[in-house]
Amino acid sequence: MKLSHRITHLTGGGSDGWDVFNRARAMIAAGETVTELTIGEHDIRTDPAILKAMHASAMGGHTGYAMVPGTGALRDTVAARIAARTGVPTSRANVLITPGGQAGLFATHHAACGEGDTALFIDPYYATYPGTIRAVGALPHAVTARAEDAFQPRAAAIDMAAAETGAKSLLVNSPNNPTGVVYAPETLGAIAEVCVRRDLWLISDEVYDTQVWEGTHLSPRALPGMAERTLVVGSMSKSHAMTGSRIGWVVGPPEAIANLILLATHTTYGVPGFVQDAAIFALGEGAALEERIAAPFARRRALAADILAGQNAVGAVPSQGAMYLMLDIRATGMSGEGFANALLDAHRIAVMPGESFGRAAAGHIRVAMTIADEEFAAALTTLCRFAASRAEAAR
């Protein structure tokens, strides 16, 4: 039997960008010790108090079908959080609870794009973005954010791409994975103007909104004229170390949310009630818990700055947010993929090649700051020494 073209071409017929990660995991499965600086998985587990609330809810009987849009209590809680953080009036009618941010990305592109429509996204990008767009039958089109601009996207480039392709949507992500860049207010303001001028839906992936080290997170939904054309994707994964709980949301205009509820009815059929109750508890813990979850990455960012300042073989994109470093290894004469594979072979340290996140990140690697401080510092020091040896050999 022949599978559909859509399902067999989710990655565009090429690699999905996870080759080095998969090779590292195979080495670990074979009994080798590998230091993983690959995926955005916290080195601490979900807080025991959150798990206790989840257990109490499950034991209390909240294990049947939950309301597909999300429980009223959780939708109200998310709405209040969004309103407080952004200043935009938000109610239950603006909120759909989803099984994680990835489900939110899938749903929002269904809402914004029809079959064969073009969906814009910024390169560098999180590895699932183009496949998610293909999965809804739309055509992914990358708009390059350049290293020389510190990976801040240029509105003129987005405007040109929208005009040339007749795009229906634009996906942005700030704080950004993989670069760690926080989009400046002027960047987002210019992007908003393009969205209004070209009648684009703006899909804003804000799952790292609690991890900001420099500057301020600005949700584009708060900009003039944007509330009616912005779909925000949020998640508990990064802010509350609840990656495995698969709990997130979409925030948008009531009409869009009403139709996305219909989509959820025909796809996910909601999120378990006991997970939603745990999310209510976690959000109720307020900023103190979110700051505690974010603190290790702030510490490791400072450690990295000291280590990187003591060498000249590796450049660093300013890390303003999220749990990653984007490092420039072009002085070695190697591609990001070549460097990552060589580092894995030589030192059993696994990082993600920049090319996993698009052409704009070629010659870079992404380092996840997701292991204990001392181990992280040792691994980054080894990485820099390895890069220096390769740079010397390339001269």
N, C-alpha and C positions, 0 to 999 in steps of 0.2 A: 504494500500500500504506500502511496505517496503522501508525504506530509505537506501541509500548506506552505506556500512561499513565505508567508509572514512569519511563521514559527521557525523556519529554517534559516531566515535571514535577519534575525534580531540583531546580530552583531555586524550586519552589512557584509557578510561573507568572509570576514577576517577574524583576527584574534579578539577576544573580549577584554584584553588588557590585563588578565589575571595570571599570566603564564608564570611569572617569577613567584608570585604568591603560592600558586599550586605546586610548583617545584619545591618550595620551602616546606610546605605542609607534607609532601611526600617524603622528604628527608626526615622530618620529625616522626612520621609514621614508621619509618624504617629504623628508628632508635637513635638518630643523630640529634645533637643539641644545636638548636638554631635560635639566635636572638631575633625575634620578630618585631620589626618596626614597620609593619605593613598596613594593617587595617585599623580603623577607628574604634577599637574595642577597649574600654576602660580596663585598667589593671586592678581595679577594685570591683567588687560585685555589687549588685543592687542592695541598697541599705536594708538591713534586717527588719527595721520598723515597717518599711514598705511591704516586704514579704509577709510580715505578720498580718498586716491589714488585708493583703490578698488572700492569705490562708483563712482568716476569720470570715471574709466574705464568701469564699468557696464553701467552707464548713457551714456557714449560715444559709446556704441554699441558692446562692446567686450563680448557679452553674447551668441554667437553661438558656434558651434563646434570649438575648438582650435586644432591646430596641435597635433596629438597624441603623438609625441615624446616630446612635449613642444614647446613653441614658440622659434624661433631662438634667440630672444633677451634674454630670460631667460636662455637658455642653454649656451649662450656665457657668461652671467654674472656668472653663477655657475662655469663654466669652469675657468674663470679668478680668482674667489675666491679660488678654489681648488689649482690652480697653485701657487697662491701667498702664501697660507698657508702651502703648502707641498713641493714646489720646483719641483714638477713633471709636465712636460709639459702636458697640458690638453686642449682639444678643444671641440667644440660642438659635434663632433663624439663620444666623450667619455661620453656623458651625456644623460640620460633619465629622464624627469620630471615625478614624480609619485604623486598620491594622498596620501601623507604622508609617513613616514618612514616604517610603517607596510606594506604598499603595496610594498615598496622596498624590504623588507625582503622576502615577498612571491615571488616576481619576481626573485630575485637573486637565491633563492633555486630551482626555476624552471629551471634556466639557468645551475646550477651546478649539479643537481641530476636528474637521471632518475627514473622510477618506480622501487621501491624496493632497491634503493641505500641507503647507510648509510650516514647520515650527522652528523658530530660531533658538539657539542656546549659545552660551559663551564658552570659548575654548581658551584656557584649560577648563575641563568640566569633570564632574563626578562620573565615574566610569559607566554607570547605568543610563545616563541621560539619553544618548542616541538610541539605544535599544528600547527604552521606554517609549520614545516617540514612534519608532517603527512598530511597536506592539499595538498602538492604537490606529495604525494604518496611515499615519502622517509621515511626512518626509523631513528628516532632520537636516538642519543647515547650520553649521558652526560659524560664529562670528569671532574673529581672533582678538583676544586681549594680549597685548605684546609685553614681553619681558621688560623692554626699555621703558614702558609706561607703568612699571611695577604691577602689571596685570590688572590695572584699572581699565575696564572696557571703554571704548570711545563711542559716544553717541552717534557720531557721523558714520562710523562703520555699520552700526546697527541700522541706521536710517537707510543707508544704501542697500543693505541686504534685504530689508523689508520692502523697499521699492522694487528691487529687481525680482524678488520671488513672490510677491503678493502674500507674504506670510500672515498667519492668523494669530501667532502667539510668540512670546519671548520668555525664556526661562533664565532667571538670574539666581545667584546663590551668594549671599553675604551674611555673616562671615563665610569666606569661600573655602571649600574643599575642591582642589588640593592645595591652593596657594597660601592659605592663611591670611589673605588680604581682606580687609573690611572696606567695602565700597564707600567712597567719600560722598557726603551729601550732594556735592555738585555733580558727581557722576550719576547718582540716582535721579537727581532732578532733571538732568539732561536726558536720561533714559525715559523718564516719565513723559517728557515733552514729545519724544519720538512715538511712544505708545499712543498718546492722544492723537498726534498728527496722522499716524498710519493705521489707527483703529486696531491696535493690537491688544490682545489679552496679555497681561503680565503675570507670569507664574513665579512667585517668589519663594524660594526654598530657604527657610529661616531656621533650620534645625540646630544651628550653632549660635543662636541669638544670646545665650547665656555665657558664651566664651569669647569675650571681647577684651583684648589686652591694651589696645591703643585705639583712640577715637571712640565713637558712639555708634551703636547699631541703630539704623534707621529703616523701618519697614516702609517700603514704597507705597503701601496702602494708605499711609498717612499723608501723602503728598496731594496737592490740589488736583481734583478730577480723577483720582486713581482708585478710590474705594469701589467704584462701580465696574472697574475693569481689572482688578487685581484678585488673584487667587493665591492665598498664602498657605504653604505647607509647613506644618510644625510637627514636633515629635517629642516624646519623653526620653528617647534613646540616649541622646548626648547630654541633655540637661540634668537627667536624673539617673544615669547609668542603668537604664531599663531597656537595653538593646533587645534582649530576648523576649521581652513582654509584648512587643509589637503593638505599640499604642501611639497614635498620632492623630492629626486632625487636618482638615482643610477649612480655611476661613475665607468667605467671599460673599458676594451679593446673594440675598435670599433666593432669587430665582435660580441662580446657578446651584446653590446648595440643594434646593428642592429636587432638581434634576439629578444631581449627584447621589442623592438618597435613592432614587430609582436605580441608578447604576449599581450602587452597593447592594440593593435587594437582589440583583441578578448576578452578582459576583461574590463578594466576601460574605454577605449576609450578616455583617456586623462584627463586633469585637466582644469576647467573653465578658460578662458582667463583673466577675470577680477581678479581672484585670482593670476594668474601668474604675471600680471602687478603690483599688490600690492607687490608681492615677489621681483620683480625687484626694486621697490622703497625702500623696507625695506633693501635689501642688499646694495643698494646705500648709505644708511645712515652710513655704515661702522662700525668700531669697537666701536665707541662711544655708539651707540644704543645697541649693543650686551653686552657691559660692564654694561650699565644701567639695562638691563634685568637680568644680572647675579648677580648684587650687593646685592640684598636682601638675596640670599643664602649664599654669603660670610659672611655677617653680622651675620646671624643665626648660621652659622657654628662656628663663634667665641663665640657667646652666649652659644652654646651647649658645647663647650670646657670648659668654666668656670663652668657651672653647673655640668658637668660630673666629673670635677676634684675635686669637693667637696663631693664626695660619693664613695662607693666601691661596691655597689650592681650591678651596670651595667657597663659592659666593652664596649669599642668602637673600632670598626675597624677604622684605620686612614682614615678620610674623605678627600680625595685628589681631588675629582671632583664630578660633578653632584649635584643634589638637595636633596640628601638623606643621612641619617645616618644609618649605620648597627650597631645595639646594641646587645651585648652579654648578655642574661638574664639567662644563665645556673645556676648562683648562686642561683636562686629562686627554682631550682629543677623542673621547669616547661618547657614544650615545648613552642616554639614560638606561636603556635596556641592556646595553653591553656592560656598563658599569655595574648595574644591579646584579647581573649574573656573575660577573667576575668577583664582586664583593662576597656574594653568597658562597662561591666556590672557595675563595681564599680564607675567609674568616667566619663563615657560617652566620653572617648578618644579612637579614632579608629586609629590603626596602622596595618601594614601588617605583618603577621607571616612570619618568615624566611622560613618556609616550603613551602610557596607559590612560592618560587624561587628555590626550589630544596632541595635535602637531605643535601648538604654541609652547608646550612644555618640553619639547625635545631638548636633549642635553641637560635635563634636570632630573632630580629624583625627589620623591616625597618620602619624608621620614615621619612616622607617627610617634608622638611622644607618650607612648602608652605602656612603658615598663618602668620599674622602680628607678628612683633618681640615680643611684650609684651605677646601676647597670646601664641606664640610658647614657650617662656621661661617659662611661667606658666604651660603649659601642660607638658613640659619636666621635670620640677621640680616635678610635681605631679607623673609622671611616675616613676621617680627615687625613690621617697618616697614609692610608691606602691611596687616597686621591693624590696626595703630594708625590708619592712614588710614581704613580701613573703619569702625572703632569711632568715630572722630571724626565721620564722615559720618552714623553712625546716631544720634548724640546729638540 
